[in-house]
Amino acid sequence: MLFILLVLLGCVLLGVLLFGVRRGQAKRAQRQAQRALQVQTAQATELLANEIAATIHDGPSQALAVSIIRLETLLEDWPEGQPAPASLRESLTRVVEVLKDTADELHHVARNNTLPEMTGLPLNRVLARVVSDFQAQTGTVVATHWGDESNALVASDTVNGVVFRCVREALFNSLKHADGHGLAVCLRADDRRVVIQITDEGPGFNPTAGAASERLGLRLLQERVKSIDGQLRLYTNVPRGAGIEISFDVRV
């Protein structure tokens, strides 16, 4: 009788063990499938951004450039070789200015949707490229902090693209809200966990406040970080300063 009870108990324990193993396998498979979907989504997003940039450059930007040239020519060479009449000159000049402003905006959108070649670059060089481009465009000084060991932090092209876009967005937000005071970008790693911080010494901000466009920008930033299975943290120092922290895993 005791033997039978021991056999039954062993069967129950074996069943529980097998159930736990299968449940663990199912969870791992679910996490792997979720991760694969995130990677595919991030790759599709980058491809779409590049296609948008190409479409803008080859379509509306070219049409605007031609229109501007024709209107400027018309201002100086009205029919019969005379300058445009004074009654029309001011209006036409204003139209040209509006078209140029629109062309500049489209150029800005296209540039922000086109990424430089970063295949195989370590993350510190990706960040250095973002900072270099930002400083060249704005004339704002950005302090950088990372050690030589960061040369070993090499991520995929998809992760590089997300990091480039997120850090660039964070830098321009700091320029807008903090006037570029005390801008700094820091990179560190703890085992496989990478942490990137973008900070400033401005007046700080309220993450729950702001215009609708700013909240939309924050949501896009969060979605980009989420696409590489990362985390985004916003913080504001009292009484001054603000920062964005991006963290994710990468093979080192």
C-alpha positions as CSV (number, residue, x, y, z in Angstrom):
1,M,0.0,0.0,0.0
2,L,2.8,2.4,0.9
3,F,4.5,1.5,-2.4
4,I,1.4,2.4,-4.3
5,L,1.1,5.7,-2.5
6,L,4.7,6.6,-3.2
7,V,4.2,5.7,-6.9
8,L,1.2,7.9,-7.1
9,L,3.0,10.8,-5.3
10,G,5.9,10.4,-7.7
11,C,3.5,10.6,-10.7
12,V,1.9,13.7,-9.3
13,L,5.3,15.4,-8.7
14,L,6.4,14.4,-12.2
15,G,3.3,15.8,-13.7
16,V,3.7,19.1,-11.9
17,L,7.4,19.3,-13.0
18,L,6.5,18.6,-16.6
19,F,3.7,21.2,-16.5
20,G,6.2,23.8,-15.1
21,V,8.7,23.0,-17.8
22,R,6.1,23.2,-20.6
23,R,4.8,26.5,-19.2
24,G,8.3,27.9,-19.0
25,Q,8.9,26.9,-22.6
26,A,5.6,28.5,-23.7
27,K,6.5,31.7,-22.0
28,R,10.0,31.8,-23.6
29,A,8.5,31.1,-27.0
30,Q,6.0,33.9,-26.4
31,R,8.7,36.4,-25.4
32,Q,10.8,35.4,-28.4
33,A,7.8,35.9,-30.8
34,Q,7.1,39.3,-29.1
35,R,10.7,40.4,-29.5
36,A,10.7,39.3,-33.2
37,L,7.6,41.3,-33.8
38,Q,9.1,44.4,-32.1
39,V,12.2,44.1,-34.3
40,Q,10.1,43.8,-37.5
41,T,8.1,46.8,-36.5
42,A,11.2,48.9,-35.8
43,Q,12.7,47.8,-39.2
44,A,9.4,48.6,-41.0
45,T,9.3,52.0,-39.3
46,E,12.8,52.9,-40.4
47,L,12.1,51.8,-44.0
48,L,8.9,53.9,-44.1
49,A,10.8,56.9,-42.8
50,N,13.4,56.5,-45.5
51,E,10.7,56.2,-48.2
52,I,9.0,59.3,-46.9
53,A,12.2,61.3,-47.1
54,A,12.8,60.1,-50.7
55,T,9.2,60.9,-51.7
56,I,9.5,64.4,-50.2
57,H,12.8,65.1,-52.0
58,D,11.7,63.7,-55.4
59,G,8.2,65.1,-55.3
60,P,7.0,68.2,-53.4
61,S,10.5,69.6,-52.9
62,Q,11.4,69.5,-56.6
63,A,8.0,71.1,-57.5
64,L,8.5,73.9,-55.0
65,A,12.0,74.6,-56.2
66,V,10.8,74.9,-59.8
67,S,7.9,77.2,-58.7
68,I,10.2,79.4,-56.8
69,I,12.6,79.8,-59.7
70,R,9.8,80.7,-62.1
71,L,8.3,83.2,-59.8
72,E,11.6,84.9,-59.1
73,T,12.3,85.0,-62.9
74,L,8.8,86.5,-63.4
75,L,9.5,89.2,-60.8
76,E,12.6,90.4,-62.7
77,D,11.5,89.6,-66.3
78,W,7.8,90.4,-66.6
79,P,6.3,90.0,-70.1
80,E,8.0,92.4,-72.5
81,G,11.2,92.3,-70.5
82,Q,10.2,94.6,-67.7
83,P,10.2,94.1,-63.9
84,A,6.9,93.1,-62.4
85,P,4.4,96.0,-61.8
86,A,4.7,97.6,-58.4
87,S,1.0,96.6,-57.7
88,L,1.9,92.9,-58.0
89,R,5.6,92.9,-56.9
90,E,4.9,92.9,-53.1
91,S,2.3,90.1,-53.4
92,L,4.5,88.0,-55.6
93,T,7.5,88.5,-53.3
94,R,5.4,87.4,-50.3
95,V,4.4,84.3,-52.2
96,V,8.0,83.4,-53.0
97,E,8.9,83.9,-49.3
98,V,6.1,81.5,-48.2
99,L,7.2,78.9,-50.8
100,K,10.8,79.1,-49.6
101,D,9.7,78.7,-45.9
102,T,7.6,75.7,-47.0
103,A,10.5,74.2,-48.9
104,D,12.8,74.7,-45.8
105,E,10.2,72.8,-43.7
106,L,10.0,69.9,-46.2
107,H,13.8,69.8,-46.3
108,H,13.9,69.6,-42.5
109,V,11.4,66.8,-42.5
110,A,13.3,64.9,-45.2
111,R,16.6,65.4,-43.4
112,N,15.2,64.1,-40.1
113,N,13.9,61.0,-41.8
114,T,17.1,60.2,-43.5
115,L,19.8,58.5,-41.4
116,P,23.6,58.4,-42.0
117,E,25.3,55.1,-42.7
118,M,25.9,53.5,-39.3
119,T,26.4,49.8,-40.0
120,G,28.7,48.2,-37.5
121,L,29.4,51.4,-35.6
122,P,29.6,51.1,-31.8
123,L,27.0,53.1,-29.9
124,N,29.5,55.8,-28.8
125,R,30.3,56.6,-32.4
126,V,26.5,56.7,-33.2
127,L,26.1,59.2,-30.4
128,A,29.1,61.2,-31.5
129,R,27.6,61.5,-34.9
130,V,24.3,62.8,-33.5
131,V,26.1,65.3,-31.3
132,S,28.3,66.4,-34.2
133,D,25.4,67.0,-36.5
134,F,23.4,68.8,-33.8
135,Q,26.3,71.1,-33.0
136,A,26.9,71.9,-36.7
137,Q,23.2,72.8,-37.2
138,T,22.6,74.8,-34.1
139,G,26.0,76.1,-32.9
140,T,25.2,74.7,-29.4
141,V,27.9,73.0,-27.4
142,V,27.1,69.5,-26.0
143,A,29.3,67.8,-23.4
144,T,29.8,64.0,-23.9
145,H,30.7,61.4,-21.4
146,W,31.6,57.8,-22.2
147,G,34.7,55.6,-21.6
148,D,36.9,53.6,-23.9
149,E,35.1,50.5,-22.9
150,S,32.0,51.7,-24.8
151,N,33.8,50.8,-28.0
152,A,32.6,47.3,-27.4
153,L,29.0,48.3,-27.4
154,V,27.9,47.4,-30.9
155,A,24.2,47.1,-31.6
156,S,22.1,46.3,-34.7
157,D,21.4,48.8,-37.5
158,T,17.8,49.0,-36.2
159,V,18.9,49.8,-32.6
160,N,21.4,52.4,-34.0
161,G,18.7,54.0,-36.0
162,V,16.3,54.3,-33.0
163,V,19.1,55.6,-30.8
164,F,20.1,58.2,-33.4
165,R,16.5,59.5,-33.8
166,C,15.7,59.5,-30.1
167,V,18.8,61.3,-29.0
168,R,18.5,63.9,-31.8
169,E,14.8,64.5,-30.8
170,A,15.9,64.9,-27.1
171,L,18.7,67.4,-28.0
172,F,16.3,69.6,-30.0
173,N,13.7,69.4,-27.2
174,S,16.4,70.6,-24.8
175,L,17.4,73.4,-27.2
176,K,13.8,74.5,-27.4
177,H,12.9,74.4,-23.7
178,A,16.3,75.0,-22.1
179,D,18.0,77.2,-24.8
180,G,20.8,74.6,-25.0
181,H,22.1,75.4,-21.5
182,G,24.3,72.7,-20.0
183,L,23.5,70.1,-22.7
184,A,25.2,66.7,-22.1
185,V,25.0,63.2,-23.4
186,C,26.1,60.3,-21.3
187,L,26.6,56.6,-22.2
188,R,27.2,53.8,-19.7
189,A,26.7,50.1,-19.5
190,D,26.2,47.6,-16.7
191,D,26.8,44.1,-18.1
192,R,24.4,44.0,-21.1
193,R,22.2,46.9,-20.0
194,V,22.9,50.2,-21.9
195,V,21.8,53.5,-20.4
196,I,21.9,56.8,-22.4
197,Q,21.1,60.1,-20.7
198,I,20.5,63.4,-22.3
199,T,20.4,66.2,-19.8
200,D,20.3,70.0,-19.6
201,E,20.5,72.8,-17.0
202,G,17.3,74.6,-18.1
203,P,14.2,75.4,-16.2
204,G,12.9,71.8,-16.2
205,F,9.5,70.8,-17.3
206,N,6.2,69.1,-16.4
207,P,6.0,65.8,-18.3
208,T,2.2,65.8,-18.0
209,A,1.8,69.4,-19.3
210,G,2.7,70.9,-22.7
211,A,1.1,71.4,-26.0
212,A,-0.5,68.6,-28.0
213,S,2.3,68.5,-30.5
214,E,4.8,68.1,-27.6
215,R,2.8,65.3,-26.1
216,L,2.7,63.6,-29.5
217,G,6.5,63.9,-29.8
218,L,6.9,62.3,-26.4
219,R,4.5,59.4,-27.4
220,L,6.5,58.9,-30.6
221,L,9.7,58.8,-28.6
222,Q,8.2,56.2,-26.2
223,E,7.1,54.1,-29.1
224,R,10.5,54.2,-30.7
225,V,12.2,53.1,-27.5
226,K,9.6,50.4,-26.9
227,S,10.3,49.0,-30.5
228,I,13.8,47.9,-29.3
229,D,12.4,46.5,-26.1
230,G,13.8,49.5,-24.1
231,Q,12.6,51.8,-21.4
232,L,12.2,55.6,-21.4
233,R,12.4,57.7,-18.3
234,L,11.8,61.4,-18.0
235,Y,13.0,63.4,-15.0
236,T,13.2,67.0,-13.9
237,N,15.5,68.3,-11.3
238,V,14.4,70.8,-8.7
239,P,14.7,73.7,-9.2
240,R,16.4,73.4,-12.6
241,G,17.4,71.0,-15.3
242,A,15.7,68.1,-17.0
243,G,16.7,64.8,-18.6
244,I,15.7,61.8,-20.7
245,E,17.0,58.3,-20.0
246,I,16.9,55.5,-22.6
247,S,17.9,52.0,-21.5
248,F,17.9,48.7,-23.3
249,D,19.8,45.4,-23.6
250,V,22.5,44.9,-26.1
251,R,25.2,42.2,-26.6
252,V,28.6,43.3,-25.5
